[in-house]
């Protein structure tokens, strides 16, 4: 049970193995970092982090599952401990979808569970559709499989919940490049504290995430610091049809105050009615940070139900 775990499991990564997987793309060889935790007999878990431009550090709480199974993190190209090439042409959703298969092969995963968070759920959904063999279950934590849907129906509602003229300040700065930078940063921070992470002061995993973030990659793929507006390569990415076609066991979770709102997550559930869905209380987007005990209890039970 999670109550037996040292709280350090939610803060400090305890890798039992680290290494690099070679990844050849357009004739260039890159290195993708991976870290393994635990060696339990149950099927392993491969965890896909968010961003884009993020890293695995804020998801370290998932290592609490390592008493029963191996938990595997990997940093996407351009992120964290992996190679960080200076080539904006690499930052496309489709290339990332196929990158995961290189990792799976490199790790020799033949039967495993796939877990994603935020942008990692977009990645996990597309990958599960393209390379379904061996995946025992799919867990989508704070899911976003359609950025057009998010922009049309979700971000507008989030903006309406911001105090005073914060939304106007954000939109003016991001759409028109006008306004005071300090006021903009203050407005973005209002959004972050309401919908991204509610644990302050920030714990070490969040500090590591922020310190290692690839801002240029994020700018190319998202285009804004707030993520309430998406101008980059993700703006038209929609893998909802991929999700609808999946028949494997699916878990959907989101935070009570998540920027991927419970309503938005319910829309995902409407695409896959056979999925299980849970709302994590006292949490925003960073559920592994705000309420890891509740999230991991749900995740543990779901994986146990679908081990083969």
C-alpha positions as CSV (number, residue, x, y, z in Angstrom):
1,X,0.0,0.0,0.0
2,X,1.1,3.5,-0.7
3,X,0.9,4.4,3.0
4,X,3.9,2.2,3.7
5,X,6.1,4.1,1.2
6,X,8.7,6.6,2.3
7,X,7.6,10.1,1.0
8,X,11.0,10.3,-0.7
9,X,9.5,8.0,-3.3
10,X,7.5,11.0,-4.5
11,X,10.5,13.3,-4.6
12,X,13.8,11.6,-5.3
13,X,14.3,9.2,-8.3
14,X,15.8,5.9,-7.2
15,X,17.1,4.5,-10.5
16,X,18.2,0.9,-10.4
17,X,19.5,1.3,-14.0
18,X,20.2,4.2,-16.3
19,X,21.3,4.3,-19.9
20,X,20.9,5.6,-23.4
21,X,19.1,4.2,-26.5
22,X,20.6,5.1,-29.9
23,X,18.0,6.8,-32.2
24,X,18.8,7.4,-35.8
25,X,16.8,10.0,-37.6
26,X,17.6,11.4,-41.1
27,X,21.0,9.8,-40.9
28,X,21.9,11.4,-37.5
29,X,22.4,9.3,-34.4
30,X,20.9,10.8,-31.2
31,X,20.8,9.4,-27.6
32,X,17.6,8.9,-25.7
33,X,18.0,8.6,-21.9
34,X,16.0,6.0,-19.9
35,X,15.9,5.2,-16.2
36,X,14.5,2.0,-14.7
37,X,13.3,1.6,-11.1
38,X,12.6,-1.7,-9.5
39,X,12.5,-5.3,-10.9
40,X,9.2,-6.7,-9.7
41,X,7.7,-9.7,-11.5
42,X,4.6,-8.0,-12.8
43,X,4.6,-6.5,-16.3
44,X,6.6,-3.2,-16.5
45,X,5.3,0.3,-17.0
46,X,6.6,2.7,-19.6
47,X,5.9,6.3,-18.6
48,X,5.6,9.1,-21.2
49,X,6.2,12.7,-19.9
50,X,4.5,15.9,-20.8
51,X,5.6,19.1,-22.3
52,X,6.6,19.2,-25.0
53,X,10.0,20.3,-23.9
54,X,9.4,18.9,-20.4
55,X,11.0,15.8,-18.8
56,X,10.2,12.9,-16.5
57,X,11.1,14.6,-13.2
58,X,7.6,15.7,-12.2
59,X,6.3,12.1,-12.7
60,X,8.8,10.5,-10.2
61,X,5.9,9.6,-8.0
62,X,5.1,6.7,-10.4
63,X,8.2,4.9,-9.0
64,X,5.9,4.0,-6.0
65,X,4.7,1.2,-8.3
66,X,8.2,-0.3,-8.4
67,X,7.6,-2.6,-5.5
68,X,5.6,-4.8,-7.8
69,X,7.0,-4.1,-11.3
70,X,9.7,-2.2,-13.2
71,X,8.9,1.4,-13.8
72,X,10.6,2.9,-16.8
73,X,11.0,6.7,-17.5
74,X,12.5,8.1,-20.7
75,X,13.2,11.7,-21.7
76,X,12.0,12.5,-25.2
77,X,14.5,13.9,-27.7
78,X,15.4,17.5,-26.8
79,X,14.3,16.9,-23.2
80,X,15.9,16.2,-19.8
81,X,18.9,13.8,-20.0
82,X,18.4,13.0,-23.7
83,X,20.3,14.7,-26.5
84,X,19.2,18.3,-27.1
85,X,19.9,19.0,-30.8
86,X,19.6,22.6,-32.1
87,X,17.2,21.7,-35.0
88,X,13.6,23.0,-34.9
89,X,12.6,20.7,-37.7
90,X,12.8,17.8,-35.3
91,X,9.9,19.1,-33.1
92,X,6.9,17.5,-34.7
93,X,4.2,15.3,-33.2
94,X,4.5,12.6,-35.8
95,X,8.2,12.2,-35.2
96,X,7.6,11.9,-31.5
97,X,4.9,9.3,-32.1
98,X,7.4,7.1,-33.9
99,X,10.3,7.8,-31.5
100,X,8.5,5.8,-28.7
101,X,8.8,2.6,-30.8
102,X,12.6,3.1,-30.9
103,X,12.5,3.2,-27.1
104,X,10.2,0.2,-26.8
105,X,12.5,-1.9,-29.1
106,X,15.6,-0.6,-27.4
107,X,14.3,-1.7,-24.0
108,X,13.0,-5.0,-25.3
109,X,9.5,-4.4,-24.1
110,X,7.2,-7.2,-25.4
111,X,4.4,-7.0,-22.8
112,X,3.9,-3.8,-20.8
113,X,1.6,-1.1,-19.6
114,X,1.7,2.4,-21.1
115,X,1.2,5.5,-19.0
116,X,1.1,9.1,-20.2
117,X,0.7,12.5,-18.6
118,X,-0.5,15.7,-20.4
119,X,1.2,15.9,-23.9
120,X,2.4,12.4,-23.0
121,X,-1.2,11.2,-23.4
122,X,-1.3,12.5,-26.9
123,X,1.9,10.6,-27.5
124,X,0.7,7.5,-25.8
125,X,-2.6,7.5,-27.7
126,X,-1.0,7.8,-31.1
127,X,1.7,5.3,-30.3
128,X,-0.9,2.7,-29.0
129,X,-2.8,3.1,-32.2
130,X,0.3,2.7,-34.4
131,X,2.1,0.1,-32.4
132,X,-0.5,-1.8,-30.3
133,X,1.3,-5.1,-29.9
134,X,2.2,-5.9,-26.4
135,X,0.4,-3.0,-24.7
136,X,-1.7,-4.5,-21.8
137,X,-3.3,-1.2,-20.8
138,X,-3.2,2.5,-21.5
139,X,-3.4,5.1,-18.7
140,X,-4.0,8.7,-19.7
141,X,-3.5,11.1,-16.8
142,X,-4.7,14.7,-17.6
143,X,-5.5,13.7,-21.2
144,X,-5.4,15.9,-24.2
145,X,-5.9,14.1,-27.5
146,X,-7.3,17.0,-29.4
147,X,-5.7,20.5,-29.3
148,X,-8.4,22.0,-31.5
149,X,-11.0,20.8,-29.1
150,X,-9.0,22.2,-26.2
151,X,-8.7,25.6,-27.8
152,X,-12.3,25.8,-28.8
153,X,-14.0,24.5,-25.7
154,X,-11.6,24.3,-22.8
155,X,-9.1,27.2,-22.7
156,X,-11.9,29.8,-23.2
157,X,-13.5,28.5,-20.0
158,X,-10.3,28.5,-18.1
159,X,-9.7,32.1,-19.1
160,X,-13.1,33.1,-17.9
161,X,-12.2,31.7,-14.4
162,X,-9.1,33.9,-14.1
163,X,-9.4,36.9,-11.8
164,X,-9.9,40.5,-13.1
165,X,-8.3,41.1,-16.5
166,X,-5.7,38.4,-16.3
167,X,-7.1,36.6,-19.4
168,X,-7.1,39.9,-21.4
169,X,-3.5,40.6,-20.4
170,X,-2.4,37.1,-21.5
171,X,-4.2,37.2,-24.8
172,X,-3.0,40.7,-25.6
173,X,0.6,39.7,-24.9
174,X,0.5,36.4,-26.7
175,X,-1.7,37.4,-29.7
176,X,-0.4,40.9,-30.3
177,X,3.0,41.0,-28.5
178,X,1.7,44.0,-26.6
179,X,1.6,44.8,-22.9
180,X,3.8,44.9,-19.9
181,X,5.9,41.8,-19.5
182,X,5.7,41.8,-15.7
183,X,1.9,42.1,-15.8
184,X,1.8,39.2,-18.3
185,X,4.0,37.0,-16.1
186,X,1.8,37.8,-13.1
187,X,-1.3,36.8,-15.0
188,X,0.3,33.6,-16.2
189,X,1.3,32.8,-12.6
190,X,-2.4,33.2,-11.6
191,X,-3.2,30.6,-14.2
192,X,-0.4,28.3,-13.1
193,X,-1.4,28.4,-9.4
194,X,-5.1,27.7,-10.2
195,X,-4.9,25.1,-13.0
196,X,-1.3,23.7,-13.2
197,X,0.1,23.0,-9.8
198,X,-1.4,23.8,-6.3
199,X,1.5,22.7,-4.2
200,X,3.5,25.8,-3.0
201,X,6.3,26.3,-2.4
202,X,7.2,24.1,-5.3
203,X,8.7,20.6,-4.4
204,X,11.9,19.4,-5.8
205,X,10.4,17.4,-8.7
206,X,8.7,20.6,-10.1
207,X,11.9,22.6,-9.6
208,X,13.8,20.0,-11.6
209,X,11.2,20.0,-14.3
210,X,11.4,23.8,-14.7
211,X,15.2,23.9,-14.5
212,X,15.6,21.4,-17.3
213,X,12.7,22.5,-19.5
214,X,13.6,23.1,-23.2
215,X,11.9,26.4,-23.8
216,X,12.8,26.6,-27.5
217,X,11.2,23.2,-28.2
218,X,8.2,24.2,-26.2
219,X,7.9,27.5,-28.2
220,X,8.0,25.6,-31.5
221,X,5.4,23.1,-30.5
222,X,3.1,25.2,-28.3
223,X,4.0,28.8,-28.9
224,X,2.9,30.3,-25.6
225,X,4.1,30.3,-22.0
226,X,0.6,30.1,-20.7
227,X,-0.5,27.2,-22.8
228,X,-4.0,28.8,-22.9
229,X,-3.2,29.7,-26.5
230,X,-1.5,27.2,-28.8
231,X,0.2,28.7,-31.9
232,X,2.9,26.0,-32.6
233,X,3.0,22.7,-34.3
234,X,0.5,21.2,-31.8
235,X,-2.3,23.6,-32.8
236,X,-3.9,21.2,-35.2
237,X,-2.9,17.9,-33.7
238,X,-5.9,15.7,-33.1
239,X,-5.6,12.0,-32.3
240,X,-9.1,11.6,-31.0
241,X,-10.0,9.1,-33.8
242,X,-7.0,7.0,-32.7
243,X,-8.4,7.0,-29.2
244,X,-11.9,6.0,-30.4
245,X,-10.5,3.0,-32.2
246,X,-8.7,1.5,-29.1
247,X,-10.3,-1.5,-27.4
248,X,-7.6,-2.1,-24.8
249,X,-8.2,-1.3,-21.1
250,X,-8.0,2.5,-20.6
251,X,-7.7,4.6,-17.5
252,X,-8.5,8.4,-17.6
253,X,-7.7,10.6,-14.6
254,X,-7.5,14.4,-14.1
255,X,-7.2,16.8,-11.3
256,X,-10.2,18.5,-9.7
257,X,-8.8,21.9,-10.8
258,X,-6.9,20.6,-13.9
259,X,-6.4,22.7,-17.0
260,X,-7.4,19.4,-18.7
261,X,-10.7,19.9,-16.8
262,X,-13.0,17.1,-15.6
263,X,-15.4,18.2,-18.3
264,X,-12.7,17.8,-20.9
265,X,-11.7,14.4,-19.5
266,X,-15.4,13.4,-19.6
267,X,-15.3,14.2,-23.3
268,X,-12.4,11.8,-23.7
269,X,-14.5,9.2,-21.8
270,X,-17.3,9.7,-24.3
271,X,-14.9,8.5,-27.0
272,X,-14.0,5.4,-25.1
273,X,-17.0,4.5,-22.9
274,X,-15.3,1.3,-21.7
275,X,-12.6,3.4,-20.0
276,X,-12.4,4.0,-16.3
277,X,-12.4,7.6,-15.2
278,X,-11.5,9.3,-11.9
279,X,-11.1,12.9,-10.8
280,X,-8.3,13.4,-8.3
281,X,-9.3,15.8,-5.6
282,X,-7.1,18.6,-4.2
283,X,-5.1,18.7,-7.4
284,X,-4.6,20.7,-10.6
285,X,-2.8,19.5,-13.7
286,X,0.2,18.1,-11.8
287,X,-1.7,15.3,-10.0
288,X,1.6,13.4,-9.4
289,X,2.7,16.5,-7.4
290,X,-0.5,17.7,-5.8
291,X,-2.0,14.4,-4.7
292,X,0.3,11.4,-5.6
293,X,-1.2,9.1,-2.9
294,X,-4.7,9.2,-4.5
295,X,-3.4,9.0,-8.1
296,X,-1.1,6.1,-7.4
297,X,-3.7,4.2,-5.5
298,X,-6.0,4.3,-8.6
299,X,-3.1,3.6,-10.9
300,X,-1.9,0.6,-8.9
301,X,-5.4,-0.9,-8.8
302,X,-6.0,-0.4,-12.5
303,X,-2.7,-2.0,-13.5
304,X,-3.3,-5.0,-11.2
305,X,-6.7,-5.6,-12.8
306,X,-5.2,-5.7,-16.3
307,X,-1.9,-7.6,-15.7
308,X,-1.6,-10.6,-18.0
